[in-house]
Amino acid sequence: MTGRVTPLGLSMLAVAAWALSLAVLSARAELFVVALPLLVVLATLARRAPLPDERIDHEISGDRVFEGERVTVTVTVTASSPISLIELLGPLPAGSAVVSGSHRAVMTLGAGQTGRWSYEIQFPSRGVYDLGTIIVRIRDRFSLRTGERRHVDPKPLRVYPRTVPLRSLPRPAHAQASVGDYVSAALGEGIEPGDIRQFAPGDRVRQVNWRASLRLGKLYVTQHHRERNADVVLMLDTLAEAGTAPETTLDLAVRAAASLATAYLARKDRVGLVNYGGVMQWVKPGFGRVQYERLADALVRASVVFTYVAKDLVLVPPRVLPPQALVIAITPLLDRRFTQAVLDLAARGFDMVVLAISPVEVTRATLAPSRAIDLACRLWTLERHAQLGELRRHGFPVLEWCPPEPLEVALAGAWRGRPRLAFAG
């Protein structure tokens, strides 16, 4: 612990020095009487008595939360020797806010006594935060000397993007070999009735269609369509963003990606992620709870990295971009390089869907209202409509999401009238 003299001690030292100087110069004894008590008190500074010792423990209510949720920080202080005054500053990361209690506590403890206090922090935006540093300040009984140190006990906290339940989802064009919720055109095990044919050796009795058999005088069985899953790759645009945190276009895109990932994983689909930006990162498709943790960790760290270099998706391994995967590109369409990457994937035969996030209202919210701003936003909207129309002419769905409208409204037009999926395998 680093010890130093407090401003009060320095002030008393200055007053005592002035009193002694004036006493010598003016030869007045009463000034010595004034300086004497100060000198006695300041003599304790020269003694350098050791500062009291203490033990600090702290814990947080959880290490994974969603945006807008609260985390409770509890700090416990145990004094090994009497402490006249101890001040503690609990962790308060940038971007967070105290919603209950205070992250600062001051207390006096006797030998062996324990003090405890807690407070709640709210995190409005996603990210990885550290709640493991507590600043400790201890003063002596006269507040002339103070000691300060940092209690470091790493407590990482991941704030995941909040999700919304989705019903309307873009329907994949190809099914895979694993069991899922999509009805395939191939016949086999399933619950969706398909065709009726005559009984053959090896058919199960429970497949017999008794109505058709009694009507036609022969045994007939009902064939069912197989139920398969699909590969879905979310392609996130991290080349540029508009707005201010926590409502930038990138924040909205991350929340949309998290919601889509949750919905597709609930349908037993394999979901992957590609962050297309200055630094390309990806998560290969998978399914289950563990896969959601991988996707959420990647989305939490998504950020805009400026670059002049156009990234080539050919460098992405085939296991990350399976040939028959549904690729959902989530972008504000602020950088032409991302649009070109989408067109390249469509030309390579990928099943593409573009979710275009409108940056107009997000940007308008950061500016002071004026007629010039309204006119600029109207012109920007017209330009974006032309841009979306150009993308639609390439033959793949382009969905426009205009926050603050719900994401479900934008996805309502995602259905593309495919009664059966092509079966891969």
GUNU-345730 format. One record per residue (C-alpha): residue in one letter; y negated, z negated, x negated. Coordinates in steps of 0.001 Angstrom, whole numbers, plus 524288, in hexadecimal, padded with zeros to 5 digits. Example, Ala and Ser with C-alpha at 12.3 -4.5 7.8 and 13.67 -1.06 7.14 Angstrom:
residues 2
A811947E1887CFF4S804247E41C7CA9A
***
This chain:
residues 425
M800008000080000T7F2AC803D77FACAG7E8D77F88F7FAA6R7DA1E7F9E97FA86V7CDBA7F2567FD9FT7C8967F3DC80B65P7BA837F7FA80E62L7B8077E9E48127DG7BC217E51180505L7B37E7EF147FE44S7A7F07EB27806CDM7A9D37DCC2803B6L7AAB27DFFE7F540A79DE47E79A7F5FFV7970D7DC897FD43A79BDD7D2797F361A797657DADD7E7F1W789D97DCA57EDE3A788B57CE137F0BFL78C437CA817E2B0S782F37D4997DD39L777B37CFD27E58FA77AE57C1A57E252V779F87C47F7D3C3L76D907CC937D4FDS7667C7C3677DE4BA76C4E7B6907D90ER76F297B1D47E6D9A77AFA7A8DF7E845E77CE67AB757F6DBL781207B94C7F3AFF78C267B3B27EB69V790307AB877F727V790937B7E77FF83A798CA7BF5C7F5B1L7A2537B4347F2D5P7AA967B52C7FF6CL7AB587C3DE7FDBDL7B0057C2747EFCCV7BA717B8A87F3F5V7BF907C2127FE32L7BF0D7CD987F4D4A7C6C07C5C57EAF1T7D29E7C8447F373L7D1827D6AB7EFFDA7D3A97D3C77E19AR7DFE97CBFD7E4B9R7E6CA7D8657E9DBA7F00D7D13C7F2D1P7FB607D9ED7F74CL7F9BE7DFEF804AAP8031E7DB8C80F4CD810107E290810D7E815417E88981D7BR820087F146822BCI81D207FC5282C2BD826978037B834EBH8233D80DCB83EE5E82AA0816AD8481AI827BA8219F851B2S82D858236585F27G83327830E085C1BD8339B83B79851CFR8339B8471385B3AV82A1D848A886688F823C4853A486E27E815658571C86E74G80D8584D8887695E817888429387590R814A88354186FCFV81A5D82E3086420T819E581F6E862A0V8178D81A1F854EET81B8280BF6852B6V8177C804CE8463FT81CE47F78B84202V8169E7EF4F83733T81D697E3868311EA815747DAE3827D6S81C4C7D4DA81C1ES810327CCA381944P804157C9348213AI7FB617D4E5823E7S7ED4E7D1F982759L7EA857DF8682CAAI7F2D37EBCC82CF8E7EE6D7F8DF83247L7F80C803B583540L7F552811EF83889G800FA8182983F0EP804658269A83DD6L7FBD582FD7845C8P7FE6883E12841E0A7F3F78486184377G7F47B84E7F850E1S7FA048426685781A7F2DD8387B85FE5V7F4E782A1B86301V7F6F18289C871A7S7FAC681A488723AG7F77680F0F86934S7F13C810E485BD8H7F683815DF84EF5R7EE9F80B2E847F0A7F2897FCE4847FFV7EC9C7F0C884191M7F3CD7E3D284119T7F56A7D6EB839DEL803187D25C8366BG808CA7C5E9830F9A8143C7C55B82797G820597CAA982E62Q8190D7CF1883A70T81B277DC7C84071G811387E50184728R814337F0D284F83W80C037FB1E85650S80E608088585C32Y806C38141086146E809818215386766I805F982EA6861D5Q805A583B7986929F807BF848AD862ACP8019F8542286A03S806AB85EA5860CAR8137A861EC85A1AG8160985F0984BD8V81CE78565984211Y815DF8498383FC4D8182283DF0836C8L816648305983C8BG81AE08291D83078T80E468248F829CCI8076D817C082CFFI7FB3A8134E825B0V7FB3A804A3822E4R7EF0B7FCFF81F20I7EF8C7EE5581C01R7E3917E5B4819C7D7E2DB7D81B813D0R7DD9E7CC7481B82F7CF8D7CF0E8171BS7D0767DDEC818F8L7CC097DFAD80AE2R7D8057E6ED8061AT7E0767F0A580D30G7ED077F7AA80A25E7F142804AF80FA1R7FDFD80C0580F3ER8058B81630816C7H81240812DB81D60V81A2A81F7181D67D826988208C8254AP828B582EDD82944K8296F83084837FBP8298783F3A83AE6L8265084325848D1R828B88509A84E8FV8206C8546C85A31Y8274785F8B8612BP8202986961869C3R820F98660287816T8297786EA488087V82946872DF88EBAP83526876348971BL8370C884C5898FER83EAE88BEE8A374S83AEB89A118A113L83F8489E99893CEP8404B8AC2088DABR84E258B0E088FE5P855968B5A2883D3A85B238C35D883EBH8676D8BFD287C34A871018B4A987D92Q878DE8AEA387299A886EF8AA18871CCS884AD89BA587466V884C589550881BCG87783894168883CD86FF389602894E1Y86E5F8A4D6894F3V8776D8AD5A89D12S87CF78B84489496A881CF8C57E8991EA88ED48C2D489273L899BD8BD3C89AF0G8A1198B0E589773E89FF18A2458996EG8944189E418A1B3I88F9B89A268AF1EE888228A6708B316P891278AF768BB2EG8923D8BD4C8B5F5D89D208C67D8BA27I8AA2C8C5D78C188R8B6C38CBD68BC2EQ8C5568CAED8BE8FF8CCE58BF718B953A8D2EB8C1A98ABE4P8DC728B98A8A3E8G8D4FD8AEEC89CC9D8CAB98ACE08A74ER8C8AE89EFA8ABDDV8CBB389AEF8B99AR8BE2D8950F8BB57Q8B86B8A2BA8B94EV8BFA48A83D8C521N8B6928AD148CFE8W8BE568A8DB8DBBCR8B5A18AFA18E5B3A8B7078BCE68DF3CS8C57B8BAA48DCBAL8C8628B7898EB0BR8C02E8C2F58EFC4L8C6218CD1D8E68EG8D4038C7C78E60EK8D41D8C6818D739L8CFA48BC418CDB1Y8C1C58BE4B8C8BEV8BA038B6238BF16T8AB6E8B4278BDA4Q8A5688B7318B07FH899518AFDC8ABF9H88E308B3258A2F6R88DA98ABDB8963EE882828A25489420R87CC48A38F886B2N8713689EB687EEDA866E08A6508776DD85F628A5EB86AA6V850D18A33186C0EV847538A3918609EL8398B89E4186273M82FD58A53D859A9L8236F89D3A857C0D816AB8A34785331T810A789A86848A1L807748A4A9842D7A7FB4D8A07C84A68E7F6C389710854E5A7EB018947E85D8AG7E586888168639FT7E528879FC85F10A7F0608706285DE6P7F7F586C3986582E7F59E8781A86E43T7F5E788362864B3T7FD8588FAD86795L8078388B5985D6CD8092A87E268642CL80B498851D87114A814E388E8186ABFV81C858833F864C6R81D6F87C6C871FFA821EA8891187857A82C3888AE286DC3A830FA87CE486F67S831F187E8B87E2AL8394988B7287CEDA84283885AC872CAT8458387A1887B9DA84831882E588749Y850F988C6587FF4L8588A8818C8792BA85B0B87B8C88690R861808888988A2DK86A958876587E76D863C78929687747R8624B8934A868A8V853E7891F386552G84D528952385863L83F5A8956085357V8374189DD784A40N829A38996C8461FY822DB8A61E84296G816C28A34983A7EG811AA8A14982CD2V81E1E899B3829F0M82A0889E5E8315EQ83393893F3835CFW83F4F8951A83E99V84A2F88D7784526K856C3894E68478CP85BBE8950D855A0G863F6889A985A2BF8663A8815386617G866E387316869CBR85E988671386796V85EC68687D858CFQ8592C8762D859EFY84DD78711E86216E84AC2867588574FR84A738726584D56L841A487AC1855E1A838A386F5C85915D8371D86BC584AB7A8337A879D384782L829D287AA9852CAV8236886DCA84F0AR8201C8734D841A1A81B898809E8466DS80DEB883A484152V8055588F3E83E23V806008936D82FDBF7FC1C89DFD82C9BT8011C8A9DD82558Y7FDBA8B82B8235DV80C048BBD88217FA813998C18682D01K821068BB4182DBAD82CF08C3F482F86L837198BF4083959V841778C6D1831E8L841DE8BB06828D6V8469E8B26983400P855758B0D083304P85DAE8B71F83DCAR8633B8A9D48416EV855508A5B08452EL8526A8B23E84CB7P85F728B660852C3P85F5C8C4C6856CAQ861788C20186559A8585F8B64F86657L84D448B4EE86FF6V840D88B387867DCI835628ACE786EB0A828D68AEF686709I81E9E8A47B869F7T8113A8A8B18654DP802A48A8B586897L801FE8B6C28635EL7F7148B357859E2D7FD2C8B9F184E0FR8018E8C81984E0DR80C528C52C8443CF813F18BD4284E2FT812DE8C83B8582CQ8183E8D1B284E20A823948C86284B4BV826D88C80C859D8L826B58D6EA85A8CD82F8C8D79D84E96L8398B8CEAC8550AA839188D6A28618AA83B3C8E31D859ABR847278DCCD8534DG84D208DB0B860CCF84A9F8CC998631DD8491C8C7A787101M83AAF8C3E6870BCV831F98BBC887994V823E58B8B5875EBL81D3D8AC7487B11A80EC28AECC87885I8065A8A28C878D9S7F8668A57787CC8P7EEA289F778732AV7E2EF8A27087BDCE7E23A895BD88396V7E69F88DC6877DDT7DB318931E8700CR7D1A3891FD87B5DA7D49C8835E87C57T7CF8B8815C86E6BL7C26F88820870D1A7B64D8842C87857P7B57888B638856FS7AC0F896D788583R7AAD38A46288B3FA7AD5A8AA7587DF9I7BA118A2DD87C95D7BE668A6EE88A41L7BBA68B52D88744A7C2D68B48487A44C7CEB38AE40880C7R7CEE88B8BA88B54L7CE958C37E8811BW7D9338BC8587958T7E1A28BBBB8859EL7E0368CA57887F4E7E3E18CD16879DER7F0078C49687B1AH7F4348CB86887A3A7F3A58D86588043Q7FB778D25C87522L805D98CD3B87E7EG8069A8DA6188537E808FA8E0EA8782CL8143D8D79A87571R81A388D9B0882F1R81AC58E85888084H8253C8E5CD87645G82EAE8E1CA88101F830848D32487F55P82B2F8C83C8880EV81E038C2688846AL81AC08B5AB88B67E80CE58B06A88B06W80AAD8A1C188B66C7FCC189D8388E53P7FBA188EBE88C32P7F913885A9892CFE8022A88C2A89CC4P810488874789BEFL819B588E48892FDE822DA8901889E88V818ED899608A4D2A819268A252898F0L827FF8A24089847A829868A54A8A6B8G828EA8B3CC8A395A833298B2E4898DFW83E9C8B6FA8A169R842358C4DF89E46G84C698C8178A88BR858ED8C79F8A0B3P864248C4668AA01R86E2B8C3AD89F04L86D158C15789077A873808C9D988649F87E838C23D88003A87EB18C17087145G88C918BF8A86CBF
***
